[in-house]
């Protein structure tokens, strides 16, 4: 009797080999020829599972695979997936909730330290033998400063805990979906958004990109912040009104910003942020440490294994698809 054929899994873009091993031990898994909508719609047709990185997954791709059962996201943001279309088709969409929190939280701390200790300007001056910059006294201590955390999910909680433990910072937090007791247990003082903006030396964003959060930090919010304050966004680009941010940075309404995300991504070559000295930029890489990439790849792959073997996976974001 011929052996039963293995179920097929399509991977939208290359992932760490450890994740591919999890898939290939169980299924016939391969990486798509390219991540375009047309190619994905063609190559997913006979697949039961899909592992997705940043490629857009619209309804046309989901509906092209009649046997599709699960889409696993390599990370925690899922705004690139048409979740409504997946739910209509009873396709589970899963994220890797435990994979990147530590790495992103550390990236936030790196932005804060870089600003506080003036790492980039001091490095540039030292390379030019401008030793006199040491007498500018521009650096400052994080100890005792206030950080405002908007969004107290796993990443926000870790930022809160690490800022307190490492730097003795006061933490103000806002998240209408997290119980006050949980935020206070992590060491934060619960506050409103206006209270956080007016009091914080650093404001860091950790909310999802949904219609309700689009542009939630704009011109009015920048005007509430201290002129000495810094904005950090390692969440999603659309949460910040980028034009308003540029205006605030140029006008020194705030002291600076640290951005790991943009709107759109990748940013256009003429993005005005590139010409500003008071912004630190990274290429949506906060969650791309060696350790985190392995966690995201293996956790996403395991979600596919669980679904296709009849188990409930971790990180389901559309449980209604189970009904």
N, C-alpha and C positions, 0 to 999 in steps of 0.2 A: 504494500500500500504506500502510495506516495506521501511524503511528509507534507503536513499542512503548511501553506505559505505564511510567512511572517507578515504581521501588520506593518504598514509603512508610515514613516514619520518624515516630514519635511522640516528642515531648519532654514529659516529665512536668510541668515547670514552666519558666517563661521563663528563657532563658540570654542571654548577651551576643550582640549582633547579629552579631559576627564569627563565632561558632560556627554561628549559623543560616545565614549565608551559605555556609559550607563544606558544609552539608547541602543547602540549596536549589539549589546549583549542580549537584548530582548527582541529587537525589531529590525526591519530593513530601513535604516535611517541614512539620509543624505542631505547635503547642503544645496540649496537652490542655485541654479546657474547664475542668477543675479536677483536682487531684491525688488525688481520692478513689479508693479501690479499685474501686468500682462503675464510675466513669467511665473509669478507665484500662482496665479489663477490656473495656468496650464499645468504646472508641475504638482499641484496639490490634489488633483482630481481623484486619485485612488488612495489618498492618505487618511489615516484614522487620527493622527495627531500632528500638531504643528508647534515648533518651538520658535519664538519670535524675539528678535532683538529690537531694533529701532525702525525697521521697515513698516510702512503703513499697511494695515490689514483691513481694507474696506469690505463692505458686504459682498462685492463681486468676487473676492478671493474666498470668503467663507462659503458662499453659496455654490462655488465651483466644485466643492468636495462633498458629495452626498453622504459619505461615510464618516465625515469628520466628527470626532467626539470631544476633543480637547485642544485648546490653544494655551500654551504655557509661555508666559512672558519672562524673559531673561532680565529681571529687575522688578521694580515695584510700580513704576508708572505705566499706565495702560491706555493713555490717551491716543495712542497710535492704532488701537484696535477698535473696530465697530462692535462694541459689546452688545448693543441692542440687537444687531443682526445675528450675533452668535447665540444670544439667548432665545431668539425666535426659532433658531435651528436646534435648540437643546444642546448647544456646544458649551462646555464648561470653559471659562477663562480663568486662569490661575496666575498669580504673581509669586515672587520669591520674597516673602515678608521678612525673613530673618537674614537675608544674604548681604545687603549693602548698608545696613544702619550704622555699623561701627565705622566703616570706611568713610561714609559721607560725614558723620559726626567729626571725625578727625580732620577732614578737609575744612570744615567750618572753623575748627580751632587753628588750623594752619593759616587761613585767611586773617583771623584775628591777630595772631602772633606776627604775621608779616607786616600788618599795618602798625601794630603797637611798637614794634622794634625797628620799623622803617627799613626792613631788610633790603628791598630793591633799591631805593635811593642811596643807602649806605654802600651797597655793593658797587653800584655804578660810580659813585664818587671815589671809592677806594681804588678802583681800577684806573681812574684818571689821576691818581695820586693827590686827590683833594682831601688831604688829612684834616683840614680845618672844619669839615662838616661835623666832626665829632663834637664841636663846640656849639652846634646849633640847638642842642638839647631838645630835639624833636621827638624822640622816642618817649614812650610812657609805659607804665606798668598796667597789667590787667588786674592785678590784685585789687579787690574792692570795687571794680567797675561793674556796671549793670548791663546785662544782656537780656534782650527781649526775644522770646521764642514764640513765634506764631505757628502753631501746629505742634501738638505734643503726642505724636505717634511714636513709633520706635526710635526714629532718628532724633526728633525733638527731645525725647526723654534722655537719650544718651548725651546730647549736647548739654542739656541741663546738668546732668550728673557730673560730666567731665569738667564743665566750666566751674562748678562749685569745688570739686575735689582737687583739680589741678591749680586753679587760679583764685579760689576764694571769691568768686564773683557772685553778685546778687542776681538772681534769675527771676524775671517776670514772665509769666506764661499765659497764653490764651489758646483755648481749644474748646469749642462748645460741645464737642462729641466725647470728650474725656472727662470722667468724674473729677471734681475738685480735689477729692481726697487722694486720688492717684497722682495728680500734679504736685500736691503739697508733699506727699511722701517722697517724691523725687527731689524735693528741695526747692521747688519754685513757689513764688507768691502769685496767685491767680489775679489777673488784671484784665481790663478791657483793652482793646486795640489802641484807642487814643491815649490811655494811661501809659501803655508800653512805648508808644512812639515818642511821647514827650519826655520820658524819663531815661530811656535806654541809651547807652554808649554804643552798643551794637544791636542791630535788629536782624535776626536770622529767620528765614522763611522755610517752613516745612509743612505746607498744606498741599493738597492735590490740585492738579489743573482741571478744574470743572467750571462750568459757566458762572457759578457763584463766586469763584475766586479770580476770574479774569480781570486783570487791571486793578486788583484790590489795593495795590500800592501805587499811587499816582501822585499828581501834583499836590493835592490837598494833604496827603499823608506825609510827603517830603517836607512840607511847610511846618508840620507838627514836630518834626525831629529836631534835635540839637544840631547846631551848625558844626559841632565837633563829632557828630555821630557817623557811623558806618552802616551800610546795608549789605547783607550777605544773602545771596540767593543760590542755593544748591538744590532747589526743588524743580520748578519748571518756569521757562521763560515768560509765558503769557501772564503769570501772576503779577508781574511788574510792568507798568506802562513804560516801555523803554524810552520813548521820546521824552516823557516827563523826567525820567532818570537822567538822561543826557543833560537836560535843562538844569536840573538840580546840581549836577556835578560841575557844569560849566559856571553856574552862578554861585558856587560854593554854598548852596543852601544846606548841603550835607558835606561832610569831610571827604567821604570816599565810598567805594563799593567794592565788593568781591563777588564776581559772577562766574558760576560754572555752567549756567544755562542761558539760552537766548531765545528770541522770537523774531524770525524763524531760526531753525538750526539746519545746517551750519549758518552762522551769520553772513550777511553779504560782505563783499570785500570793502565796500565803502561805508561800513557801519561806523558812525561817529564815535562810538565808544573806543575804537582802536586808537584814536588820536588824543585821548584824554590821559593825563598823568595820574589822576586820582582814582583810577579803577584798576583792580587786579582781575585778570581773566584766565580761565582754564576751559578746555574744550569738552565740557560735559564729561569730565573724567573723574569726578569725586568718587564714584563707585567702581572705578576700574583699577583697583590695586590687584596685585597678583592673587592675594588670598580671596578677595571679593569676587573676582572673575571666576575663580574655581567654584566658589559657593553658588553664584548665580547659575552657572552652567549645570552643575550637578543637581541643585534644588529644582530647577525648571525641568530638567530631564526626568527627575524622580516623580514630579507631578504627572507627567505623561505616562510613566510606567504605572503609577497608582491607578489612574483612570482606566487605562486599557486593560489592566488586570482586575478591575472591579472594585477597587478601594477608593475611599474618599480622600482626595489630595489636600495638601495644605494650601492656603492662600486663595481659595475660591472667591472671586469678586462678583459672581452672578449666581448665587445659590438657587435662584428661582428657576434656573435651567434644569435643575434636578427634578422639578415637579412634573 
